[in-house]
């Protein structure tokens, strides 16, 4: 069976055996069957538990051999000491895709490593593949599928996650990021390259994000990532780079993390965008989902406080962006509505435009349109106070303009109020403008878009195809 077909058994199963599913149900039961029913998974589900005949009115089987068909996927959720006989039963049934949830393998020392090796050998001899051990398994919001024992939120968005931990399945405070997910756990068998190959040709996935503690097959990973990153952006959060983090990663997933300088070189050579923390992880992912390719690094700043303009200038220097120089045509448009004493520069002090004869709202529209039309501007940052009684009007103007000029990313930083969430929703409901938690975060996200565009451009110059 081709590798991509194997991965479809994991990511797009038509039927699932839940081996060792508990009969307890309710909020604290951590019952995968109950979760799948809550999500609305439409595939066939076969609970396996010898101690009951029904769970949630679903027929339950004593053992895998009794199942009326051979399911695409088996999720084995028993303690470690029961895993081997149940894997044997599953393989004898002819199931080719297995998820093992249990801990106590390479994450638990030398004896656990040996057991994991024996488990993987058993699976391979049967012509099957394994995700885990120590794994939440797989998720696919487009199929209402999630094998994690924790009930989580998913959205049908074009994000593919490959991780060595369950925390992306549970979610981030800033956004629901889980579109499709693969938790490698200890990476006993299925690894990052396998996941990348699946997402490479998956039409529903636009951005691939990786949480990496350690990589076992570095050469295959590099070859695959280099190919995939020319089709879709690949973003990586590498943890375990410190001495303390390395020891924690070894006990968490059994990963040997290696020298961080080597990983840095691998990421650069493979076209992978490395992020430093979960904030940047989320920001970059949101930016790739919302914005087109960034044509360059020239940023215009429209701010109602010049302190924000100064911060934006500092952030540009910090993150390798540049303040755009406006064309004479743009300057003429702005001069027509500006107070006579105002000297133009970028950042634009739109606060001074309150003294304009056209009034603040119309001035905002004219100024924003002039900047978006300027061929020497690649992106726009707007810095305004979060005033609910006004910002709905500004949000409508911004929506209309970004709809007419969709090729330039527009970012936002709101300040001066505890109503930023409410006001942010006015702007972000358009799907074309993103609010960030700080000016630095907005500029950094745009810079990563520029990094990826430059990577693709270098590939075209070298004779490689891009997206």
C-alpha positions in Angstrom: 0.0 0.0 0.0 1.3 3.5 -0.9 2.3 5.7 2.0 -0.4 8.3 1.1 -3.0 5.6 1.2 -1.8 4.6 4.6 -2.1 8.1 5.8 -5.7 8.4 4.5 -6.6 5.4 6.7 -5.5 7.5 9.7 -6.7 10.9 8.6 -9.9 9.9 6.6 -11.1 6.7 8.1 -14.5 5.4 7.0 -14.7 3.1 10.0 -13.0 3.0 13.4 -12.5 0.3 16.1 -12.3 1.8 19.6 -10.4 -1.0 21.5 -10.7 -0.7 25.2 -13.3 2.1 25.2 -14.6 2.7 28.7 -18.3 2.1 29.5 -18.5 5.1 31.8 -19.9 8.2 30.1 -20.3 11.8 31.0 -18.2 14.9 31.5 -15.3 13.2 33.3 -15.3 9.9 31.6 -12.9 10.7 28.8 -14.9 8.5 26.5 -13.7 8.7 22.9 -16.9 7.1 21.6 -19.0 9.7 23.4 -16.7 12.4 22.0 -17.1 11.1 18.4 -20.8 11.1 18.7 -20.7 14.6 20.1 -18.6 15.8 17.1 -21.0 14.1 14.7 -18.6 11.7 13.1 -20.5 9.9 10.3 -18.3 6.9 9.8 -18.9 3.4 11.3 -17.8 3.1 14.9 -17.1 -0.3 16.6 -16.6 -0.1 20.4 -14.6 -3.1 21.8 -15.1 -3.8 25.5 -15.7 -7.4 26.9 -17.5 -6.1 29.9 -20.6 -4.7 28.3 -22.9 -5.2 25.3 -23.8 -1.6 24.6 -22.3 1.8 25.3 -24.5 4.9 24.6 -26.9 2.5 22.7 -24.0 1.5 20.3 -23.5 -2.3 20.0 -20.2 -3.2 21.8 -18.1 -6.2 20.9 -16.2 -8.5 23.1 -13.1 -8.6 20.9 -11.8 -7.4 17.6 -12.3 -10.7 15.9 -16.1 -10.3 16.3 -16.3 -7.1 14.3 -18.5 -7.4 11.2 -15.9 -5.8 9.0 -12.2 -4.8 9.0 -12.2 -1.1 10.0 -9.8 1.4 8.4 -8.5 2.5 11.8 -8.1 1.0 15.3 -7.6 3.2 18.4 -6.2 1.2 21.3 -6.8 3.0 24.5 -5.9 0.5 27.2 -3.0 0.6 29.7 0.4 -0.4 28.5 0.3 -4.0 29.8 -2.7 -4.8 27.6 -1.4 -3.2 24.4 0.5 -6.2 22.9 -2.3 -8.8 22.9 -4.8 -6.3 21.6 -2.4 -5.1 18.9 -2.0 -8.8 17.9 -5.8 -9.2 17.7 -6.1 -6.0 15.7 -3.5 -7.1 13.2 -5.0 -10.6 12.8 -8.3 -8.9 11.9 -6.4 -7.2 9.0 -6.5 -3.6 10.3 -3.6 -1.6 8.8 -3.7 1.7 10.7 -3.3 1.7 14.5 -3.2 4.4 17.1 -1.8 3.4 20.5 -2.7 5.9 23.3 -0.8 4.3 26.2 2.3 5.8 27.8 5.1 3.7 29.2 7.2 3.0 26.1 10.2 5.1 24.9 9.0 7.9 27.2 9.8 5.7 30.2 13.4 4.5 29.9 15.4 1.7 28.3 12.8 -1.1 29.0 10.1 1.1 27.5 12.3 1.7 24.4 12.7 -2.0 23.9 8.9 -2.6 24.2 8.3 0.2 21.7 10.7 -1.4 19.3 9.0 -4.7 19.6 5.6 -3.2 19.1 6.7 -1.4 15.9 8.3 -4.6 14.6 5.1 -6.5 15.2 3.1 -3.9 13.4 5.5 -3.8 10.4 5.6 -7.6 10.0 1.8 -7.4 9.5 2.1 -4.8 6.8 0.5 -2.2 9.0 1.5 1.3 10.4 1.3 2.8 13.9 0.7 6.3 15.3 2.2 6.6 18.8 2.5 5.2 21.3 1.7 8.0 23.8 -0.6 9.7 21.3 -3.9 11.5 21.1 -4.1 10.1 17.6 -5.7 12.0 14.7 -8.2 14.8 14.1 -10.1 15.9 11.0 -12.6 18.7 11.5 -13.9 18.2 7.9 -15.0 14.7 9.0 -16.0 15.6 12.6 -13.2 13.2 13.7 -11.1 13.5 16.7 -9.7 10.4 18.6 -8.4 12.4 21.6 -10.0 11.3 24.9 -10.4 15.0 25.7 -13.3 16.8 24.1 -11.8 19.6 22.1 -13.0 22.4 19.7 -12.2 22.1 16.0 -12.9 24.3 13.0 -12.9 23.5 9.3 -10.0 25.7 8.5 -7.0 25.0 6.3 -4.5 24.2 9.1 -2.7 20.8 9.3 -0.9 20.2 12.6 1.8 17.5 13.1 2.9 17.5 16.8 4.5 15.4 19.5 2.1 16.4 22.2 -1.6 16.7 22.7 -1.7 20.4 23.5 -2.6 21.6 20.0 -5.6 19.2 20.1 -6.8 20.9 23.3 -6.3 24.4 21.7 -4.8 27.8 22.2 -6.3 30.7 24.0 -6.1 33.1 21.0 -7.9 30.9 18.4 -9.2 27.4 17.5 -6.4 26.2 15.3 -7.3 22.5 14.8 -8.4 21.8 11.3 -6.6 18.5 10.8 -4.2 17.1 13.3 -1.7 14.2 13.8 -0.2 13.6 17.2 2.9 11.5 16.7 3.4 10.9 20.4 6.7 9.0 20.8 7.0 8.8 17.0 7.5 5.1 17.1 6.6 4.6 13.5 4.6 7.3 11.6 6.8 10.5 11.7 6.9 14.0 10.5 7.8 13.1 6.9 4.7 10.8 6.7 2.5 13.6 7.9 4.0 16.2 5.5 3.5 13.8 2.6 -0.2 13.6 3.5 -0.7 17.3 3.8 1.3 18.0 0.7 -1.5 17.0 -1.6 -4.4 17.6 0.7 -6.6 20.2 -0.9 -8.2 21.3 2.4 -4.8 22.2 4.0 -3.3 25.5 3.2 -0.8 25.9 6.1 1.2 23.2 7.9 2.4 23.7 11.4 4.8 21.5 13.3 5.5 21.1 17.0 8.9 19.3 17.1 10.7 17.9 20.1 13.0 15.6 18.0 13.3 14.2 14.5 14.5 10.6 14.0 15.0 10.4 10.2 16.6 13.7 9.4 17.4 13.1 5.8 13.9 12.0 4.8 12.4 14.9 6.8 14.6 17.4 4.9 13.8 16.0 1.5 10.1 16.0 2.1 10.0 19.4 3.8 11.9 21.0 1.0 9.5 19.7 -1.5 6.3 20.5 0.5 7.4 24.0 1.6 7.4 25.1 -2.1 3.7 24.3 -2.2 2.5 25.4 1.2 4.0 27.3 4.1 5.4 25.1 6.8 5.8 26.6 10.3 7.7 24.9 13.1 7.9 25.5 16.8 11.0 23.6 18.0 11.0 22.9 21.7 13.6 21.1 23.9 16.4 23.3 22.6 17.7 24.1 26.1 19.5 21.6 28.4 16.5 21.4 30.7 14.1 21.3 27.8 16.1 18.4 26.2 15.8 16.3 29.4 12.0 17.1 29.6 11.5 16.1 25.9 13.3 12.8 26.5 10.9 11.9 29.4 7.9 13.3 27.6 8.1 11.6 24.2 11.4 9.8 24.2 12.8 12.2 21.7 16.5 12.9 21.4 16.4 16.5 20.4 20.0 17.0 19.2 22.0 20.2 18.7 19.8 23.2 18.1 22.1 24.8 15.6 21.6 21.7 13.4 17.9 22.1 13.6 18.2 25.7 12.7 20.2 24.8 9.6 17.8 22.1 8.6 14.8 24.4 8.9 16.5 27.1 6.7 17.6 24.6 4.1 14.1 23.1 4.0 12.2 26.3 3.7 10.6 25.9 7.1 9.7 29.1 9.1 10.8 28.6 12.6 8.9 30.5 15.3 10.1 31.1 18.9 7.0 30.7 21.0 3.3 29.9 21.0 2.3 33.6 20.4 4.3 33.7 17.2 3.0 30.2 16.3 -0.5 31.5 16.3 0.2 34.9 14.7 2.1 33.4 11.7 -0.6 30.8 11.2 -3.4 33.4 11.3 -1.4 35.6 8.8 -0.9 32.8 6.3 -4.6 31.9 6.5 -5.8 35.5 6.0 -3.3 37.2 3.7 -2.0 36.9 0.2 1.7 36.6 -0.6 3.6 39.6 0.6 5.3 41.3 -2.4 7.9 43.1 -0.4 8.9 44.5 3.0 7.6 48.1 2.6 5.1 48.9 5.4 2.9 51.9 5.7 1.7 52.9 9.2 -1.5 54.8 9.8 -1.6 55.8 13.4 -3.7 58.0 15.6 -0.9 58.2 18.1 2.7 59.0 17.0 4.0 56.9 19.9 2.5 54.0 18.0 4.4 55.2 14.9 7.6 55.2 16.8 7.0 51.7 18.1 6.2 50.6 14.6 9.5 52.1 13.3 11.4 50.3 16.0 9.6 47.0 15.1 10.4 47.4 11.4 14.1 47.6 12.2 13.8 44.7 14.7 12.0 42.4 12.2 13.6 43.4 8.9 10.7 45.4 7.6 11.0 48.9 6.0 8.9 52.0 6.3 7.5 52.7 2.8 8.3 55.9 1.0 5.1 57.3 -0.6 4.8 58.3 -4.2 4.2 62.0 -5.2 0.7 61.0 -6.2 -0.1 59.7 -2.7 1.4 62.7 -1.1 -0.7 65.0 -3.3 -3.9 63.1 -2.3 -3.0 63.5 1.4 -2.0 67.2 1.1 -5.5 68.0 -0.3 -7.1 67.0 3.0 -4.4 67.7 5.6 -4.0 70.8 7.8 -1.5 73.2 6.2 1.0 72.8 9.1 1.2 69.0 8.8 4.5 67.6 7.5 4.0 64.2 5.9 6.0 61.1 6.7 5.6 57.5 7.3 4.2 56.7 9.9 1.2 58.9 9.1 -0.1 60.8 12.0 -3.8 60.4 11.3 -4.6 61.9 14.7 -3.7 65.3 13.2 -6.2 64.7 10.5 -9.0 65.3 13.0 -8.4 68.9 12.2 -9.1 68.2 8.5 -12.0 69.9 6.9 -13.3 66.5 5.6 -13.8 65.2 9.1 -12.1 62.1 10.8 -14.2 59.4 9.2 -13.9 60.6 5.6 -10.3 61.4 6.2 -9.6 57.9 7.4 -11.2 56.5 4.2 -9.2 58.8 1.9 -6.0 58.2 3.7 -6.3 54.4 3.8 -7.3 54.2 0.1 -4.4 56.4 -0.9 -2.0 54.2 0.9 -3.4 50.9 -0.4 -3.2 52.3 -4.0 0.4 53.3 -3.6 2.7 50.9 -5.6 5.5 51.5 -3.1 3.5 50.0 -0.2 3.3 46.3 0.3 1.3 46.2 3.6 -0.5 48.4 6.0 -0.5 48.7 9.8 -3.4 50.6 11.4 -3.0 51.8 15.0 -6.2 53.2 16.5 -7.9 53.3 19.9 -10.6 50.7 20.7 -13.6 52.9 21.0 -16.7 50.8 20.4 -19.0 53.8 19.6 -16.8 54.7 16.5 -14.9 51.7 15.3 -17.9 50.0 13.7 -17.8 52.8 11.1 -14.1 52.5 10.6 -14.4 48.7 10.3 -16.9 49.1 7.5 -14.7 51.5 5.6 -11.7 49.1 6.1 -13.8 46.1 4.9 -14.8 48.0 1.7 -11.3 49.0 0.9 -9.7 45.7 1.6 -12.3 44.1 -0.7 -11.4 46.5 -3.5 -7.6 46.1 -2.9 -7.1 42.5 -1.7 -3.5 42.1 -2.6 -2.1 44.0 0.4 -2.3 42.7 3.9 -3.8 45.0 6.5 -2.9 44.5 10.2 -4.3 46.3 13.2 -3.3 47.2 16.8 -6.0 48.5 19.1 -5.2 50.4 22.2 -6.6 52.5 25.1 -9.6 50.4 26.2 -10.7 47.1 27.7 -13.1 46.7 24.8 -10.4 45.5 22.3 -12.1 42.1 21.9 -15.4 43.7 21.0 -13.9 46.2 18.6 -11.5 43.7 17.1 -14.4 41.5 16.1 -15.8 44.4 14.0 -12.6 44.4 11.9 -11.8 40.7 11.9 -15.3 39.7 10.9 -14.3 40.8 7.4 -11.8 38.0 7.2 -9.3 40.5 5.6 -7.9 42.3 8.6 -6.1 40.9 11.5 -5.8 42.5 15.0 -2.6 41.6 16.9 -1.8 41.9 20.6 1.0 44.4 20.0 2.7 46.3 17.2 5.7 44.1 17.5 3.5 41.0 16.9 1.9 42.5 13.8 5.2 43.5 12.2 6.8 40.2 13.1 3.9 38.3 11.4 4.2 40.4 8.2 8.0 39.8 8.2 7.5 36.0 8.3 5.1 36.4 5.3 7.9 38.2 3.5 10.4 35.5 4.5 8.3 32.9 2.8 7.7 35.0 -0.3 11.5 35.5 -0.7 12.1 31.8 -0.2 9.7 31.0 -3.0 11.2 33.7 -5.2 14.7 32.2 -4.7 13.3 28.8 -5.7 12.0 30.2 -9.0 15.4 31.8 -9.7 17.0 28.4 -9.0 14.7 26.6 -11.3 12.3 25.2 -8.7 8.5 25.7 -8.9 6.6 27.5 -6.2 3.0 28.0 -5.3 
